[in-house]
């Protein structure tokens, strides 16, 4: 069972929430979509649809899960019971499997009993219980969950219609808009906090589809899965994470946007799983130097590697291609391409606009199914290093160890452009510009050709271990 919090960097994930589109029976129970200027009025209308989610199972519970400032204090056991750490006494600091209880929040999106919460709230729980605002406790069934977006959908059986809350449009949010967060922090019971939208489109390393709303509304452990409302009482986000060195609120909270959560919930409601397309590439951000080296004047997502036998490979895509458009979406970064691919279903055709060797072309791709249910993810820039070609470029090259195509870097001169860009002995150069490299001589010839053509930089594809990426090597200052 996963407790109702997760660590991100030095921060703590407070559970995120999930919402389902309103069903036919929902109309008379859904809060009216009328803007209010008094949060007390808003809370009164939406609170009946906000629930507490309690889970019981077996978990690895560690002493380190308790925030340092609570260890040894009267609050330690309270936090273990209600902050997500599980029922346990003070241990030795090691991890031990034990019976544990965790809790989070959720909200009702359909009058027949569909409840949205976070995937990390339910984890691998053996038993899930939903406590309604009126105090009723109902056993819940997990309809489905999606670890990639940290969204889960529950179902409770009840004889009468339940109060619900409607979806709002997270795309309409602006920085500075007031918002209201609701949930059950630390298991204290229904709690409302207010703030503003601090930022949009935040990436915090939680997963391949990071696109969080940042808010300064107080979010704490136990708020996970709770709703973030706009002033009309519409759910615009699912409270999922906080950034904090101690585990408490410091005014930096994150919510999954409703537009993303809603799509996930619709899939989970259909068949309990989320289907996403698969392209079969690793991606790399395109900085100004790489764009110049590749002859690209606009932004895009650089294909650092193409998996053999993948949909991208079958369509003829190559490492070094820059994708600038996917369907009707402009692609300015790897995240844009990942999102477009994930939004399509396996088997769907996706029209890509790519730039190859400075030439624009259209390339349709028939998407596949992710192997082992892995999703396309942007590789966030483990860029090997800059390399001068050979000799004057600050590199010594040799045949690829073990045979095969490419040239191995055997030495990198200190203070060279190659060293500055992080090239290391053992790196393998696979391509220089549009020239595939079969051996060391090809590197020298390709770099010299780029110089003769007056190019100030040249792009090199580098393989380090299993990862492949591109770097931009400046040439203008190294004439002769």
C-alpha positions as CSV (number, residue, x, y, z in Angstrom):
1,X,0.0,0.0,0.0
2,X,1.3,3.4,-0.8
3,X,0.9,6.1,1.8
4,X,-0.8,9.3,1.0
5,X,2.3,11.3,0.3
6,X,5.4,11.0,-1.9
7,X,8.8,12.7,-1.9
8,X,9.7,14.8,-4.9
9,X,13.2,16.2,-4.7
10,X,13.2,17.6,-1.2
11,X,9.5,18.0,-1.3
12,X,6.5,16.0,-0.4
13,X,3.7,14.9,-2.6
14,X,0.3,15.6,-1.1
15,X,-2.2,13.5,-2.9
16,X,-3.7,14.6,-6.2
17,X,-7.3,14.3,-7.2
18,X,-9.2,13.0,-10.1
19,X,-12.6,14.0,-11.5
20,X,-15.1,12.2,-13.7
21,X,-17.4,14.0,-16.2
22,X,-20.9,14.5,-14.9
23,X,-23.4,11.8,-15.7
24,X,-27.0,12.2,-16.6
25,X,-28.2,11.7,-13.0
26,X,-25.9,14.4,-11.8
27,X,-27.7,17.6,-12.9
28,X,-29.9,18.2,-9.9
29,X,-27.0,17.4,-7.4
30,X,-24.3,19.5,-9.1
31,X,-23.4,22.8,-7.5
32,X,-24.7,25.7,-9.7
33,X,-22.0,27.3,-11.7
34,X,-22.4,30.8,-10.5
35,X,-19.4,32.9,-9.5
36,X,-19.2,33.8,-5.9
37,X,-17.2,36.4,-4.1
38,X,-17.5,35.0,-0.7
39,X,-15.6,31.7,-0.1
40,X,-17.9,30.8,2.7
41,X,-20.8,30.6,0.2
42,X,-18.7,28.5,-2.1
43,X,-17.5,26.1,0.6
44,X,-21.1,25.6,1.7
45,X,-22.1,24.5,-1.8
46,X,-19.2,22.2,-2.7
47,X,-18.3,20.7,0.7
48,X,-20.9,17.9,0.6
49,X,-19.1,16.3,-2.5
50,X,-15.6,16.3,-0.9
51,X,-14.7,13.0,0.8
52,X,-12.1,11.4,2.9
53,X,-10.4,8.3,1.5
54,X,-8.9,5.8,4.0
55,X,-6.8,2.8,2.9
56,X,-5.6,-0.2,4.8
57,X,-2.9,-2.6,3.6
58,X,0.7,-3.7,4.1
59,X,3.4,-1.2,3.5
60,X,7.1,-0.6,3.9
61,X,7.1,2.0,6.7
62,X,10.4,3.8,7.5
63,X,11.3,6.1,10.3
64,X,12.5,8.6,7.7
65,X,8.9,9.1,6.5
66,X,8.1,11.2,9.6
67,X,9.2,14.8,9.1
68,X,12.2,15.6,11.3
69,X,10.5,18.2,13.4
70,X,7.8,15.7,14.5
71,X,10.1,12.8,15.5
72,X,10.1,12.2,19.2
73,X,7.3,14.6,19.8
74,X,3.7,13.9,20.7
75,X,2.7,14.5,17.1
76,X,4.8,11.6,15.8
77,X,2.2,9.0,16.4
78,X,-0.5,11.3,15.1
79,X,1.4,11.8,11.9
80,X,2.0,8.1,11.5
81,X,-1.7,7.4,11.8
82,X,-3.1,10.3,9.7
83,X,-0.2,11.7,7.7
84,X,0.3,8.6,5.6
85,X,3.0,6.8,7.6
86,X,1.0,4.0,9.0
87,X,0.3,2.7,12.5
88,X,3.6,1.9,14.1
89,X,5.7,2.6,17.1
90,X,9.1,4.2,16.9
91,X,11.3,1.9,15.0
92,X,15.0,1.6,14.4
93,X,14.9,3.5,11.1
94,X,14.9,0.4,8.9
95,X,12.0,-0.5,6.6
96,X,9.7,-3.3,7.8
97,X,6.5,-4.6,6.2
98,X,3.6,-4.0,8.5
99,X,-0.1,-3.4,8.7
100,X,-0.5,0.2,7.8
101,X,-3.3,2.8,7.4
102,X,-3.1,5.8,5.2
103,X,-5.5,8.5,4.1
104,X,-6.1,11.2,1.5
105,X,-9.0,13.1,0.0
106,X,-11.3,12.8,-3.0
107,X,-14.4,14.2,-4.6
108,X,-17.6,12.8,-6.1
109,X,-18.0,13.4,-9.8
110,X,-21.1,11.3,-10.5
111,X,-24.2,11.0,-8.4
112,X,-24.1,7.2,-8.8
113,X,-20.9,7.0,-6.7
114,X,-17.8,7.7,-8.8
115,X,-15.0,9.3,-6.7
116,X,-11.7,10.8,-7.9
117,X,-8.5,10.6,-5.9
118,X,-4.8,10.1,-6.4
119,X,-3.1,6.9,-7.4
120,X,-0.6,7.3,-4.6
121,X,-3.4,7.5,-2.1
122,X,-4.7,4.0,-2.9
123,X,-1.4,2.4,-3.8
124,X,-1.8,-1.4,-3.4
125,X,-4.4,-1.1,-0.6
126,X,-6.2,-4.2,0.5
127,X,-9.2,-2.1,1.6
128,X,-10.5,1.3,0.6
129,X,-13.1,3.3,2.5
130,X,-14.8,6.6,1.5
131,X,-16.1,8.8,4.3
132,X,-18.8,11.2,3.1
133,X,-19.2,14.7,4.4
134,X,-22.3,13.6,6.4
135,X,-20.2,11.0,8.3
136,X,-21.3,7.9,6.4
137,X,-18.5,5.4,5.7
138,X,-18.8,3.3,2.5
139,X,-16.5,0.5,1.2
140,X,-15.0,1.6,-2.2
141,X,-13.9,-0.4,-5.2
142,X,-11.0,0.7,-7.3
143,X,-12.3,1.1,-10.8
144,X,-8.8,1.9,-12.2
145,X,-5.7,4.0,-11.7
146,X,-3.0,5.7,-13.7
147,X,0.4,6.0,-12.1
148,X,1.7,8.2,-14.9
149,X,-0.7,11.1,-14.0
150,X,-1.3,9.9,-10.4
151,X,-5.0,9.7,-10.9
152,X,-7.4,7.0,-9.6
153,X,-11.1,6.4,-9.8
154,X,-13.2,4.7,-7.1
155,X,-16.8,3.6,-7.0
156,X,-19.1,3.4,-3.9
157,X,-22.4,1.7,-3.9
158,X,-25.2,3.8,-2.4
159,X,-28.9,3.6,-2.6
160,X,-29.5,7.3,-3.3
161,X,-28.0,10.0,-5.5
162,X,-24.9,11.7,-4.0
163,X,-23.9,15.4,-4.2
164,X,-21.4,16.1,-7.0
165,X,-19.1,18.9,-8.2
166,X,-18.7,19.9,-11.9
167,X,-15.6,20.1,-14.0
168,X,-14.1,23.4,-14.9
169,X,-11.7,24.4,-17.7
170,X,-8.2,24.6,-16.3
171,X,-7.0,26.1,-19.6
172,X,-9.0,29.2,-18.8
173,X,-7.0,29.8,-15.6
174,X,-4.8,32.8,-15.4
175,X,-1.9,33.4,-13.0
176,X,-3.4,35.4,-10.1
177,X,-6.9,33.9,-10.3
178,X,-8.3,33.0,-6.8
179,X,-8.7,29.3,-6.1
180,X,-10.0,27.2,-3.2
181,X,-8.5,23.9,-2.1
182,X,-10.4,21.3,0.0
183,X,-9.6,18.0,1.6
184,X,-8.6,16.4,4.8
185,X,-5.0,17.4,5.8
186,X,-3.5,15.2,8.5
187,X,-6.8,13.5,8.9
188,X,-8.3,16.5,10.7
189,X,-11.5,16.4,8.7
190,X,-12.9,18.7,6.0
191,X,-10.7,21.7,5.6
192,X,-10.8,24.6,3.1
193,X,-7.9,26.8,2.2
194,X,-7.7,29.6,-0.3
195,X,-5.0,31.2,-2.5
196,X,-4.2,32.1,-6.0
197,X,-2.9,30.4,-9.1
198,X,0.9,31.1,-8.8
199,X,2.0,29.5,-12.1
200,X,0.9,27.2,-14.8
201,X,2.6,24.4,-16.7
202,X,5.0,23.5,-13.9
203,X,7.3,20.4,-14.4
204,X,8.4,18.9,-11.1
205,X,9.8,15.5,-12.2
206,X,6.8,13.6,-11.1
207,X,6.2,11.9,-14.4
208,X,6.3,12.2,-18.2
209,X,3.2,14.3,-18.4
210,X,4.0,16.9,-15.8
211,X,1.8,20.0,-16.4
212,X,0.9,21.2,-12.9
213,X,-1.0,24.2,-11.7
214,X,1.0,25.8,-8.9
215,X,-0.9,27.5,-6.1
216,X,-0.2,29.1,-2.7
217,X,-3.4,27.7,-1.2
218,X,-2.3,25.6,1.8
219,X,-1.9,21.9,0.8
220,X,-0.6,19.4,3.3
221,X,-0.3,15.6,3.6
222,X,-3.9,14.2,3.5
223,X,-5.0,16.8,0.9
224,X,-3.9,14.4,-1.8
225,X,-6.7,13.8,-4.3
226,X,-8.8,16.7,-3.1
227,X,-10.3,19.3,-5.5
228,X,-9.0,22.7,-6.4
229,X,-12.0,25.0,-7.2
230,X,-12.3,28.2,-9.1
231,X,-14.7,30.9,-7.8
232,X,-17.7,29.3,-9.7
233,X,-17.3,26.0,-7.7
234,X,-15.9,24.1,-10.6
235,X,-13.0,21.6,-10.2
236,X,-10.0,23.0,-12.1
237,X,-7.4,20.8,-10.6
238,X,-6.6,17.7,-8.4
239,X,-4.4,18.6,-5.5
240,X,-1.3,16.3,-5.8
241,X,1.9,17.7,-4.5
242,X,3.7,20.2,-2.3
243,X,7.3,21.3,-2.4
244,X,8.7,21.5,1.1
245,X,12.0,20.7,2.8
246,X,10.1,19.6,6.0
247,X,6.9,18.0,4.7
248,X,4.7,20.9,5.7
249,X,3.1,23.6,3.6
250,X,5.3,26.6,2.6
251,X,3.0,28.0,0.0
252,X,4.1,25.9,-3.0
253,X,1.5,23.4,-4.0
254,X,0.7,21.6,-7.2
255,X,-2.5,20.3,-8.8
256,X,-3.1,18.1,-11.9
257,X,-5.1,20.3,-14.4
258,X,-8.7,19.3,-14.8
259,X,-8.3,19.1,-18.6
260,X,-5.7,16.3,-18.1
261,X,-7.4,14.6,-15.2
262,X,-10.7,14.5,-17.0
263,X,-9.4,12.7,-20.0
264,X,-7.7,10.1,-17.7
265,X,-10.9,9.6,-15.7
266,X,-13.0,9.1,-18.9
267,X,-10.6,6.3,-19.9
268,X,-10.6,4.7,-16.4
269,X,-14.4,4.8,-16.3
270,X,-14.7,3.0,-19.6
271,X,-12.5,0.0,-18.9
272,X,-10.3,0.7,-15.9
273,X,-7.2,1.6,-17.8
274,X,-5.6,4.4,-19.8
275,X,-4.6,3.7,-23.4
276,X,-1.9,5.9,-24.8
277,X,-0.1,5.9,-28.2
278,X,3.5,5.0,-28.4
279,X,6.1,6.5,-30.8
280,X,9.3,4.8,-29.7
281,X,11.7,7.6,-29.4
282,X,13.8,9.4,-26.8
283,X,13.6,13.2,-26.9
284,X,15.9,16.0,-26.1
285,X,15.3,19.8,-25.7
286,X,16.5,21.9,-28.6
287,X,18.6,24.8,-27.5
288,X,19.8,27.7,-29.7
289,X,23.1,26.1,-30.6
290,X,21.6,22.8,-31.5
291,X,18.9,24.5,-33.5
292,X,21.6,26.4,-35.5
293,X,23.7,23.2,-36.0
294,X,20.6,21.3,-37.3
295,X,19.4,24.2,-39.5
296,X,16.2,24.7,-37.5
297,X,14.8,28.2,-37.1
298,X,11.8,27.3,-34.9
299,X,11.5,25.4,-31.7
300,X,10.7,21.7,-31.6
301,X,11.5,18.3,-30.1
302,X,14.8,16.7,-31.1
303,X,14.8,12.9,-31.6
304,X,17.9,11.8,-29.7
305,X,17.3,8.1,-30.5
306,X,14.8,6.0,-32.4
307,X,14.0,2.5,-31.0
308,X,14.5,-0.2,-33.6
309,X,11.3,-1.8,-34.7
310,X,9.2,1.0,-33.1
311,X,6.4,2.9,-34.9
312,X,8.9,5.8,-35.4
313,X,11.4,3.5,-37.0
314,X,8.8,1.9,-39.3
315,X,7.8,5.4,-40.4
316,X,11.3,6.3,-41.3
317,X,12.0,8.8,-38.5
318,X,15.7,9.2,-37.7
319,X,17.8,10.4,-34.8
320,X,18.5,14.1,-35.5
321,X,15.0,14.8,-36.8
322,X,13.3,17.7,-35.2
323,X,9.5,17.5,-34.8
324,X,7.8,20.9,-35.0
325,X,4.2,19.8,-35.2
326,X,2.1,16.8,-34.2
327,X,-1.4,16.7,-35.7
328,X,-2.9,20.1,-35.1
329,X,-0.6,20.9,-32.2
330,X,2.6,23.0,-32.5
331,X,5.6,21.3,-30.9
332,X,7.9,23.6,-29.1
333,X,9.4,21.2,-26.6
334,X,9.6,17.4,-25.9
335,X,6.7,17.7,-23.5
336,X,4.5,19.0,-26.4
337,X,5.3,15.9,-28.5
338,X,4.9,13.5,-25.5
339,X,1.5,15.0,-24.8
340,X,0.3,14.7,-28.4
341,X,1.4,11.1,-28.6
342,X,-0.2,10.2,-25.2
343,X,-3.5,11.9,-26.2
344,X,-3.8,9.5,-29.2
345,X,-4.8,5.9,-28.9
346,X,-2.7,2.9,-30.2
347,X,-3.3,2.4,-33.9
348,X,-4.1,6.0,-34.5
349,X,-2.3,7.9,-37.3
350,X,-0.5,11.0,-36.2
351,X,0.8,13.5,-38.8
352,X,4.2,14.8,-37.8
353,X,6.0,17.8,-39.3
354,X,9.7,17.3,-39.1
355,X,12.9,19.2,-40.0
356,X,15.6,17.0,-41.4
357,X,18.9,18.5,-42.5
358,X,17.3,21.9,-42.7
359,X,14.4,20.6,-44.9
360,X,10.8,20.6,-43.8
361,X,8.7,17.5,-44.5
362,X,5.5,15.8,-43.5
363,X,5.7,12.3,-42.0
364,X,2.6,10.3,-41.0
365,X,3.1,7.7,-38.2
366,X,0.9,4.9,-37.1
367,X,1.2,4.8,-33.3
368,X,1.7,1.6,-31.4
369,X,1.0,0.2,-27.9
370,X,3.7,1.0,-25.3
371,X,5.8,-2.1,-24.5
372,X,5.3,-3.1,-20.8
373,X,2.9,-0.1,-20.6
374,X,5.8,2.3,-20.7
375,X,5.0,5.8,-22.0
376,X,7.0,8.1,-24.2
377,X,9.1,10.3,-22.0
378,X,11.2,13.3,-22.7
379,X,14.8,12.7,-21.8
380,X,15.7,15.8,-20.0
381,X,19.1,16.5,-21.3
382,X,21.9,14.3,-20.1
383,X,24.0,15.8,-22.8
384,X,27.3,14.2,-23.1
385,X,29.7,17.0,-24.1
386,X,31.0,19.1,-26.8
387,X,33.6,17.5,-28.9
388,X,36.1,18.9,-31.3
389,X,36.4,16.6,-34.2
390,X,39.9,15.0,-33.9
391,X,43.2,16.5,-33.1
392,X,42.5,20.2,-33.3
393,X,39.1,19.6,-31.9
394,X,40.5,18.3,-28.6
395,X,39.6,14.7,-29.1
396,X,41.5,11.5,-29.8
397,X,39.3,8.9,-31.6
398,X,39.5,5.2,-32.2
399,X,37.4,2.4,-33.5
400,X,34.4,1.5,-31.6
401,X,35.2,-1.1,-28.9
402,X,33.7,-4.4,-29.7
403,X,33.3,-3.5,-33.4
404,X,30.3,-1.9,-35.1
405,X,29.7,1.5,-36.5
406,X,30.8,4.7,-34.8
407,X,34.0,6.2,-33.4
408,X,35.0,5.9,-29.8
409,X,36.4,8.9,-27.9
410,X,39.6,7.7,-26.3
411,X,40.9,11.0,-24.9
412,X,39.5,14.5,-24.3
413,X,41.9,17.4,-24.1
414,X,41.5,19.6,-21.0
415,X,40.1,23.1,-21.7
416,X,38.9,22.1,-25.1
417,X,35.4,22.6,-26.5
418,X,34.8,18.9,-26.1
419,X,35.8,19.0,-22.4
420,X,33.6,22.1,-21.9
421,X,30.6,20.3,-23.3
422,X,31.2,17.2,-21.2
423,X,32.5,14.6,-23.7
424,X,34.2,11.7,-22.0
425,X,36.4,8.8,-23.0
426,X,34.2,5.9,-23.9
427,X,31.5,8.1,-25.6
428,X,30.7,6.9,-29.1
429,X,30.1,9.4,-32.0
430,X,27.3,8.0,-34.2
431,X,26.7,11.0,-36.5
432,X,28.1,14.3,-37.4
433,X,25.6,16.6,-39.0
434,X,23.8,14.4,-41.5
435,X,26.7,12.1,-41.9
436,X,26.5,8.6,-40.3
437,X,29.9,7.7,-38.8
438,X,31.4,4.3,-39.5
439,X,34.9,5.0,-38.1
440,X,37.2,7.8,-36.8
441,X,38.1,9.0,-40.3
442,X,34.4,9.8,-41.0
443,X,34.4,12.2,-38.0
444,X,37.4,14.2,-39.3
445,X,35.9,14.3,-42.8
446,X,32.5,15.4,-41.7
447,X,33.8,18.2,-39.4
448,X,36.1,19.4,-42.1
449,X,33.2,19.5,-44.6
450,X,31.2,21.5,-42.1
451,X,34.0,24.0,-41.8
452,X,34.5,24.3,-45.5
453,X,30.8,25.0,-45.8
454,X,31.2,27.9,-43.3
455,X,29.1,26.4,-40.6
456,X,29.7,27.9,-37.2
457,X,28.5,24.8,-35.3
458,X,27.9,21.1,-36.1
459,X,25.6,18.6,-34.4
460,X,27.0,15.4,-33.1
461,X,25.0,12.4,-32.0
462,X,26.7,10.8,-29.0
463,X,26.0,7.4,-27.4
464,X,26.9,7.0,-23.7
465,X,25.9,3.6,-22.3
466,X,22.3,3.0,-23.5
467,X,21.5,6.7,-23.9
468,X,21.8,8.7,-27.1
469,X,21.7,12.5,-27.4
470,X,22.9,15.4,-29.5
471,X,25.3,18.2,-28.7
472,X,26.3,21.3,-30.7
473,X,30.0,21.7,-31.3
474,X,31.3,25.2,-32.3
475,X,33.7,25.2,-35.2
476,X,34.2,28.9,-36.2
477,X,36.9,29.5,-33.7
478,X,38.8,26.5,-34.7
479,X,39.7,27.2,-38.3
480,X,42.8,25.4,-39.6
